[in-house]
Amino acid sequence: MAVAEDTTTEASESVDRGRGLLQVQRVPLSLDPTSNMRTTLKDFFDTSKFSDLVIRTEDQEFKVHKIVVCGQSEYFACLLSGKWKEATGNAVDLKEDDARAVEAMIHFMYGFDYDSSGSSLGRISPMLFNAMVYKVADKYGVPALKHLAQQKFDSAVTACWNMDDFPHVIAEVYTTTVESDKGLRDRVVSVSYNNIQSLFLKEDFIRVLNDTPSFAADVLQLLVEKPSTKRYTCPSCSKQWEANLSNDVTYYCLHCGSRRSDWKNYLEKKD
């Protein structure tokens, strides 16, 4: 009676290949094919086995596999299927991109995830890093990574909006994405709206409102669509804006940046 071979235990054997012996190692296999594929891809990346392409950043060099990279990136699929020098030289330079974000993209291609707190080059704000990965994913046409970066960004912004680097993150988002791409923009606007009273106390937030008109316009639009309970008229610019402000706390006018603590004196009655 034939006995089924146990493929879940580790074993090795010597197989006759003519005049030599080929040492074959059997490794434990999971019953989940997705898990097996992920493990295999990670092993290939870690060992550079069968690699046929080099991706170079300013600080690192990655030996990768065309079938893995081109299967997930529209950019690489087009670049390496044409007559470009990269296709014949089997090397691609991405030195203009952030090296940490490129590393995250490559790790995602082999493991379908990445560490949102940074890379081997050093740690960084999760909000900022996920925005940088989102940019790289969009640039190189990796939609699955772009979706994951957006999810990680949403979680990071929700948890860390009160950190000092939030205004810098806003500027990064509005600088690196086009107006029609609302993936990250809508999130920073929504979080800003939900925490507008606290953010009005921060000079850096007022500065990003002044320096990033498209962001300020998006926040104002949301304030109009979802009006707060109180309306104030700024004595400096005579423009009105709505919010729920605490008495005797310093806030900035959303329009001109005028700083005051006596906004209760400029409270208007709603129609």
N, C-alpha and C positions, 0 to 999 in steps of 0.2 A: 504494500500500500504506500502510495506517495505521501510524503510528509511536507506540509507547507513550510517554507523557509521563514524564519523569524527575522523581519527587517527592522525591528525596533531595538535590537541590541548591537553593540559595536563588535566588529570582527574584522579580521584581515586574512587574506589568502594569497598564495602565489599562483599565477596563471601562466601556463606555458605559452610563450610567444616565439616559437621557433627555437633559436639558439639561446634566448635569454628568458628571464623571468620578469614578469610585470607584477609589481606589488600592488594589490588592490585593497583599499581600505573601505570598509562599509561603516557608515555613520548612522546614528539614530535618526529616524525619520518620523515626523509628526503625521498624524492622520489628516491634518489640515493642510491642503495643498498651498493655500495662501501663505501660511506660516513657513512652509518649506521654501517657497519662492523667495520670501523676504530674507530668510536666513542665507540662502544661496547667494543672492545678490550682494548682501552685506559681506559675505566671505570673499566674493570676487573683488569687491571694492577694497577691502582691507588688505588683501594680498596682491592686488593688481594683476591677478591671473587672467590671461587672455585679453588684457587691455590693448586697445588699438587706437587710442586717442589721448592726447594730453591737453588739459585745460589749465592755462596759466593765469594767475592773478598777480597783483603787485607783490604779494608776500608768499604765495604758495604755488605748488604744482600738483595737479591731480591727474592720475592715470585712470582713465575711465573707458567705458565700452560704448561704441557708436550705437549699437542696437538699443542700449538702455537709454542713452541721452536723446537720440533722435526719435525714439518711440514716445517721448513725453514732451519734447520741445519742437514747436513749429520752426523756430529760428534755426536750430541745429540741423533739423531734417532738411531744410532748404539749403543751408550753407554747405553741408557735407555731401549733398547729392549733386552739386553743380561742379563747375570747373574752377572754383575759387582755390587760392593757394592753400587754404586750410584743409580742403578735401584731399589734396595730393600730399601735403606735408604732415597731415594727421596731428596738427597742433592748432589750438585756438587761444588767442590772447584776449582776456577780459580785464585788462589792467585799468580800464576807466571806471569799472564798477567797484562797489565796496567789496573787499575781499571776504568779509564775514558773511555778507548776504549771498555771495556766489557759493561759498562753502555750504551754507544752509540749503541752497538749491540742489547741490550735488548730493548732499546727504539725503534729501527728500527723494531724489530719483532712485536711490538704492534702498531706502528704508521707509519711505512714505510718511516721514515725519521729520522734524528738526527741533533743536533746542532753542526756544524763543528767548532765552536769556543771554545768548551770545554764541561764541564759538571758541576754538582753540586759540584764537588771537586775542581773547579777552572778553569780559562781560560788558554788557551794555543795557540800557533801559529797555525792557520788553516792549514798551509802546513804540519807541523809536526803531528798534531792531525789526519788529514785525512790519512796520511801514516800509523799511528798506527792502525786506524780502518780498513784500507785495510789489514794489517797484521792479525788482529784478524778474519776478515771475511774469509780470505783464510785458516787460521788454523782450524776454526770450520765449514768450508764448508757452508758458507752462500753466494751463488753467487750473489744474488740481492743486498746485502749490499756491496759486493766487487765492483760491477759495480758502485753503487752510490758513494762510497768512491773515486773511480778513477775519476769520473766526478767532484766531489768537490775538489779533489786534483789538477786536471788540472786547474780549475778556480783560486784556491788559488795561485798556482805557477806562473801563467800568471800575476797575479796582484802583487805578493809580492816577485818576484825573487831578487829584489834589497835590500831586508831586510838582516840584519846581520846573521839571522839564516838559510839562504838558503844553505850554505855549510854543515851545520849540518843536514839539511833535506836530502841532497844528500847522505851523509854517512849513514843515517838511512835507506834510500831506498835501497842502495846497500848492506847493512848488513842484512836486514830483508826479502829480496826477492831472489829467486833463479834466476840463469842466464836466464832461459827460460821464466820467467815471466817478460814481457816487459811493463806491464800496467803502472807502475810509472817510470821505468827506461827511457823509450823512451821520456817521457815528460821532465824530468830534463835535459836530453842530448839535446833535441831540444831547450829548453829555454836557456840553457847555450850557445849553438851555436849561437843563435840569438842575444845574448847579450855578446858575448865573449870579446869585447873590454872593456866594463865596468867591467866585472868580473875579467879580468886580472889585474885590479888595486887593487884587494882585496887580502890581504895576506891569509885570511882564505880559499878563493877559490883555491889559488895555493896550499895550504896545503892539501886540500881534493883531489886535482889532484895527489899529491905525495903519499898520504896515501891510495888512492882507485884506484889501477891500472886498474881495470875493467872499472871504470867510465872514466878515462883518455883515455883508448883505444877506448871506444865508442865515445867520443868527437872527437878524432883524426880521426876515421873512417868517421865521418860525415863531418869533415873539408876536407877530401880527396874527398868524394863524391860530396861535394858542395864547391869547392875551392873559396877562396876569391880572391881579385884582386891583392894582393901584397904578395911576398914571401920573407922571411927573413932567413938568416943563422946566427945562434947563435955563437958568437965568443968563447963562453965557451965550448960548447959541439959539435960544428960544424954541428949540425943537423938543418934541414930546417923546417919551419912551415909557414902557410899562415894566414893572417889576414889583416884588414884595420886599421892601427894604426895611431893615431894622432901624429904629430911631437912634440918633447920635452915633452912628457908625459911618465911617468915611467910604463913599462910593464914587465911582467915576461915571460921567455922562457917557452913554453908549455912542453918541454922535461926535462930540468934540473932545471928550476926555477930561472935561472940567472936574476937578476933585472937590467934593463937598461932604460935610457931615450933617448939614441941616436941610436935607431933601424934604423933610416933613413940611417945611415952609413953602414948598413949591408943588405940593400935592394938588392935583386937579380932580374935580368931580367928573365922573364918567357920565356920558349922555344916557 
